[in-house]
Amino acid sequence: MRALVVLCLIANVARAEPSDRTLVLVGLGLAPPTYLLGVGLHEGSHAIAAKIVGATVDDVHLFPPGRDPRSGHFRFGWTYVRGLKTKGDRIFFYLAPKITGAILLGGYGALVLTDGWPSNKYGQLALTVLATGWWVDFAKDVLLFHPGNDVVKAFNLWCMKGWRQVPARLVYAAANAGFGYLVYRGYRRTFDDDAPANASSALVLPVLSAAF
């Protein structure tokens, strides 16, 4: 009889959902590998875009972050290629990580807003931490104007300089806000016990993920 009681208690513990504190600690533990995956995704997108248009990839640096020997600036990673022949090739190369991020965040949003969202809390957390990194990488350039920035280079190739960038940057900011809302909804569904896809209550509990 005692053995049966013990087995029932173990089964109940196994079925119990992890606490918010546990989820936060696990999320923080996921941040370093998520950072490495994010850098690989960002620089890999540049490299794949170069290959698609027929260019040659000379160097892809993913880790450790440090001073780029060619530019002299600190970077989390870098990719150098040769053979981007047309303006379109260069724009595609510069914006490849944004395209990848938009596709991944769109897929994440489809899970968050539908019944495709996993029922396991750790699965939800892993997806949301990944999506946080994707969103940070997608959003981080919206207010940057340095001439070495990839988005600025793309705008310049489109002959959008100075105030001419304002409409494009507003569209970019709107996309950032939309994707950020999807990540926010993911956190709600992860940390709210029974939050449905169309719930209206709010809970914001960030898990940090490094920018790329």
N, C-alpha and C positions, 0 to 999 in steps of 0.2 A: 504493500500500500504506500509506504514511504517513497519507494522508488518511483511509483506512478506520479506522486505529487511533485517530486523533483523534476521528472521529465516534463510535466505540464508547465512548471515554472520556467524551465529552460526554453521551451517552445514559445512561451509568451515573451520572453526577453528577445528571442531571435526575431520575432515578428514586430517588436517595438520599433518605431521610427527613431532615427538618430535625433538628438537634441540640436537646437540651433547652435549651441556652443561647439558641439562636435562638428557640425557642418562648416562652421567658420574656420576651425582649426584645420580640417581636411582641405578646405578651399585655399587657405594660406600655404599648405604643403604642396598643393597643385600649382601654385603660382610659378615657381622656378622652372619646372618642365614645360609649363605653358609658354613661358617666355622663350625658351629654346625652340619650341615648335613654331611660335609666332615669327621669330627671326628667320627660321628656315622657310616658312611659308612666304614671307615678304621677299626675301632675296631669291628664293626659288621661283617666285612668280616673274621677277625680272629676267632670270636666266631662261625660263621656258618661253617667255615672250620673245626674247632675242632669238632663240632657236627657231621659233615659228616663222619669223620673218627672214630666216637664213643668215643671221649674224653669228659671229664666233664669240663664245664665252671664254674670256681670258682668266678671270679670277672670281670666285665666290667665297666670301669670308663670313662665317656664321658665328664663330666663338673663338676666343673671348672678345668682348667689346673692347674698343680701344681707339687709338689714333690711326686714322686712315693714312697710310704712307703716301698716297698720291695727293689727297686734298689737304692733309694736315689737320683736319677736324676730327673731333671725337665722334664715333659712330658705333651703333650696336652691331652693324654688319654692312657689307658692301658687295657690289657686283660690278665688274668691269667687262665690257664687251667691245667687239669691233664689227663693223660692217652694217650698221644701221643706215641704210642708203637713202631713205625718203623721210620726209617730215612725218608721215603717218607711222612709219616704223618707230621713230623716236618717241612719238606721243604714246603709242601702244606700249613701248618699253617702260616709259616713265609711269604710266598709270596702271600697269599690270597688277600691282598689289591691291589697288583700290577695286579693280574689277573682281579679283579673287575674293576680297573681303566682302564686297556687295553680294556676291553669289552665296557665300557661306552664311552671312547674316540673314539673307533672304530665306535660306533653307532652315536656319535656326528659328526664324520667326514663324515659318509654317508649322514647325513642331509646337512652339509655344502657344499658338493661337488655335490649335486643333487637338483632337484626341490622340494625335501621334506622340504627344509628350510622354516620356517614360514614367512609369509608376514608381520606380526605385529612386529614392532620394539622392543616393550617391551618383546615380546616372544623371539625374537632373542637375546636380551640382557640377559635375564634370563638364557637361555641355555649357552651362552658364559661365563657368570660369573661362572656358575656351572662347565663348562668344564675347566675353569682356575684353579679352586680349585682341580679338579681331576688331572689335569696335574701337578700342584705343588706337590701334594702328590705322584704321580707316579715318578716324576723326582728328588725329593729332596735327594735321597739316592745314586745317581750315584757317588758322590765324597766322600762319607762317608766311613771310614775304622774302626770305633769304633767296638770292638768285641761284644758290645751289640746291634748293628744294625741288623735288621731283614734280610736284604739282605746279610750282611756279614755272619750271621749265616747260611743262606742257602748255600752260597759259600763254607763255611767251611765244611758243611755236604757233599757237592759234592767233597770234597778234593781239592778245589781250593783255595790255599793260596799264598800270595805274588804275584809274577809275573804270576802265573797260572791264576789269576783273570783277567788279561789284556784282553784276547779275549772276555770273558763274559761281562766285563764292556764296551767294545767297542760296542758290540751288544746292550747292555742296553742303552748306550748313543745314538746310532742310533735310537732306538725306541723312546727315549725322544725327539730327534730332529724331528722325523716324527710326533709325536703327537703334539709337539709344533707348527709345521707348520699348522696343522689343526685348532688349537686354533687361530693362527694368521689370517687364512683365515676367521674364524668366526668373528673376530673383523672387518676385512675389509668389510664383507657383512653387518655387523650391522651398521657401521658408514659411509660407502659409500652409497650414495643415490640410485644408480642403479647398484650396483656391481653384475654382474652375477657370477655363480659358477666358470667359467673359466676366470675371469678377470685377467689382468696382472698388473694393477696399484697397488701401495702399500700404505697402511695407517696403522700405528701402534698406537693404543691408549689404553694403558693398564688400566684395572680395577683391583685393588689389591684384592687378596683373601688370607687369612691366610693359611700358611702351617699347616699340621696336624702332 
